[in-house]
Amino acid sequence: MVKNMKQYIYGKNPIVEAIKGASVYQVYMLNGNKDQKIFDLCKKNQIPLTFVEKKEFDKKVGKVSHQGVMASIETYRYYTIDEILSAIPQDKQPLLLMLDGLEDPHNLGAILRTCDAVGVDGVIIGKNRSVSLNATVAKVSTGAIHHVKVAQVTNLTRTLEELKKKSFWVVGCELENSQDYRAVDYNMPTVLVIGSEGFGISRLVKKSCDIHVVLPMVGHVNSLNASVATAVLLYQVYNSRHPL
């Protein structure tokens, strides 16, 4: 029998959301912390709560902004593509997000927060050279990590080709041969592809894109932070599907 793996998360919002939607084994609070909300949630859900010294926080999660609370939880679950697709309501236009080589956990956390806000059905990341779900991602996502389904796949290109067979259109954020992101009608099953912070979309993934879009920039810098670009594009998809 395979034992469940545990990991530690920290921060008030991530832990509140984890108690609602994940397997929380133990909550730890810094001596003197009087967060009544977390105390009541632990009592309601029969989760052990222990008060500890600061050195225990440093030992388990490092010197981070933990807000005086941490928890041991079951390792974050990854979904299969089929599980994500089968959970999409029949009356909803599917929307997936693929992150190609994203390495910054802060960017991933911010992206998951936006995905939850606009109703993205699932996020796809690679197993290699890509950030995975961890405590930093959870903290930055303010708990969205527990509500957005994430798939971790070995081959991004093969995954896109399989999705295209299921009538998905692949839209990549890419400078070459691109059009203004506002010119596209996103009322179709869509996979939005965002590249890495430093190198953009990889060559093979780029070839699998049906449409290339670009965000016009009139300032002095030549690119946006990956999480900011993703947020702009996802809200354009939302606007295209839900116009005023």
HUZI-V107320 format. One record per residue. N is the residue number from 1. SS is DSSP state (H for helix, E for strand, L for the rest). PSI is psi in degrees with one decimal (* if undefined). OMEGA is omega in whole degrees, -180 to 180 (NA if undefined). Layout:
[[N/SS/PSI/OMEGA] [N/SS/PSI/OMEGA]]
//
This chain:
[[1/L/133.8/180] [2/L/126.5/179] [3/L/147.3/175] [4/L/134.8/177] [5/L/145.7/179] [6/E/152.3/171] [7/E/164.5/-177] [8/E/138.7/173] [9/E/165.8/-176] [10/E/161.9/-179] [11/L/143.9/-174] [12/H/-54.4/-177] [13/H/-46.3/178] [14/H/-37.1/-178] [15/H/-38.5/175] [16/H/-45.4/179] [17/H/-35.4/179] [18/H/-40.9/179] [19/H/-33.0/180] [20/H/-32.2/-170] [21/H/15.2/-179] [22/L/173.0/177] [23/L/101.4/179] [24/E/122.7/-177] [25/E/-37.3/-175] [26/E/140.4/175] [27/E/137.7/179] [28/E/133.8/177] [29/E/145.7/179] [30/E/137.3/178] [31/L/127.4/-179] [32/L/-13.7/178] [33/L/132.2/-177] [34/L/44.1/-180] [35/L/98.4/-174] [36/H/-33.4/-178] [37/H/-47.9/180] [38/H/-40.0/177] [39/H/-46.9/-179] [40/H/-39.3/179] [41/H/-40.0/178] [42/H/-42.4/179] [43/H/-44.7/-179] [44/H/-39.1/-176] [45/L/8.0/177] [46/L/46.3/178] [47/L/127.2/180] [48/E/136.3/179] [49/E/126.0/-177] [50/E/136.5/175] [51/E/131.4/-174] [52/E/169.2/177] [53/L/164.5/-179] [54/H/-33.3/-178] [55/H/-27.2/177] [56/H/-36.1/176] [57/H/-46.4/180] [58/H/-37.3/-178] [59/H/-39.5/-172] [60/H/-36.6/-177] [61/H/-2.9/180] [62/L/-178.7/-178] [63/L/81.5/-177] [64/L/173.6/177] [65/L/83.7/-172] [66/L/-8.7/179] [67/L/22.3/175] [68/L/17.6/179] [69/E/138.1/176] [70/E/167.0/-178] [71/E/149.1/170] [72/E/127.5/-177] [73/E/166.8/173] [74/E/140.2/-179] [75/L/141.0/-176] [76/L/136.1/-178] [77/L/137.4/170] [78/L/141.9/180] [79/L/158.4/171] [80/L/161.3/177] [81/H/-41.0/-180] [82/H/-38.6/178] [83/H/-39.8/179] [84/H/-47.1/-177] [85/H/-39.4/-177] [86/H/-19.8/-179] [87/L/-7.0/-179] [88/L/125.4/179] [89/L/145.2/-177] [90/L/-28.4/-178] [91/L/11.4/-179] [92/L/137.9/175] [93/L/118.1/-174] [94/L/143.9/176] [95/E/116.5/177] [96/E/154.2/177] [97/E/127.0/176] [98/E/130.4/179] [99/E/114.3/-174] [100/L/96.4/176] [101/L/16.5/178] [102/L/129.8/-174] [103/L/-15.8/-175] [104/L/116.7/-180] [105/H/-27.8/177] [106/H/-39.9/176] [107/H/-44.2/-180] [108/H/-41.8/178] [109/H/-44.3/179] [110/H/-37.9/179] [111/H/-42.5/179] [112/H/-34.6/179] [113/H/-43.3/178] [114/H/-40.4/179] [115/H/-41.4/178] [116/H/-38.5/-177] [117/H/-38.2/-175] [118/H/0.1/175] [119/L/36.4/174] [120/L/136.8/-175] [121/L/-25.4/180] [122/E/153.4/178] [123/E/136.9/-179] [124/E/126.1/176] [125/E/161.4/179] [126/E/156.8/177] [127/L/-25.9/-176] [128/L/143.4/177] [129/L/43.7/-179] [130/L/146.6/176] [131/L/146.6/177] [132/L/174.9/-180] [133/L/125.6/-180] [134/L/-174.8/-175] [135/H/-36.8/180] [136/H/-43.3/177] [137/H/-44.4/-180] [138/H/-43.9/-178] [139/H/-47.3/-178] [140/H/-32.6/-179] [141/H/-7.2/-177] [142/L/35.2/176] [143/L/-8.7/-180] [144/H/-21.6/179] [145/H/-24.3/-179] [146/H/-3.8/-176] [147/L/-14.7/-180] [148/L/124.4/-179] [149/L/131.9/-179] [150/E/129.8/175] [151/E/138.7/176] [152/E/115.6/-173] [153/E/156.5/-179] [154/L/-38.6/-174] [155/L/107.3/-178] [156/H/-41.2/-178] [157/H/-45.4/179] [158/H/-37.8/178] [159/H/-42.3/178] [160/H/-41.5/-180] [161/H/-37.4/178] [162/H/-38.2/179] [163/H/-35.5/178] [164/H/-31.9/176] [165/H/-20.8/179] [166/L/20.8/174] [167/L/17.2/175] [168/L/144.4/171] [169/E/136.1/-176] [170/E/119.0/-178] [171/E/115.9/-178] [172/E/138.4/176] [173/E/102.9/-168] [174/L/140.2/-176] [175/L/-39.8/-173] [176/L/137.1/176] [177/L/46.5/-173] [178/L/166.8/176] [179/E/162.6/179] [180/E/133.0/-177] [181/H/-21.2/-179] [182/H/-10.2/-177] [183/H/-6.8/-176] [184/L/138.3/172] [185/L/112.1/-174] [186/L/17.2/178] [187/L/65.6/-180] [188/L/156.4/175] [189/L/118.7/-168] [190/E/137.1/166] [191/E/114.9/177] [192/E/127.9/-177] [193/E/126.5/177] [194/E/133.1/-179] [195/L/-176.4/-179] [196/E/164.8/-176] [197/L/-36.3/-174] [198/L/-26.3/-171] [199/L/-4.7/180] [200/E/-156.5/-179] [201/L/136.4/-179] [202/L/159.4/-171] [203/H/-48.4/-176] [204/H/-38.2/177] [205/H/-39.7/179] [206/H/-39.9/-180] [207/H/-24.0/-179] [208/H/-9.0/-179] [209/L/136.1/176] [210/L/-33.5/-176] [211/E/136.6/173] [212/E/131.9/178] [213/E/156.0/-180] [214/E/148.0/175] [215/L/118.9/-180] [216/L/139.4/-179] [217/L/127.0/-177] [218/L/5.7/-180] [219/L/-157.5/-175] [220/L/-21.0/178] [221/L/157.0/-173] [222/L/4.4/179] [223/L/162.3/176] [224/L/156.1/171] [225/L/142.5/-174] [226/H/-39.4/-179] [227/H/-33.4/178] [228/H/-46.6/179] [229/H/-41.8/179] [230/H/-43.1/-180] [231/H/-44.1/179] [232/H/-46.0/-178] [233/H/-42.7/-179] [234/H/-37.1/178] [235/H/-26.5/173] [236/H/-38.7/175] [237/H/-46.0/179] [238/H/-44.0/180] [239/H/-38.8/179] [240/H/-36.5/-178] [241/H/-24.5/-178] [242/L/64.5/-178] [243/L/154.2/178] [244/L/*/NA]]
//
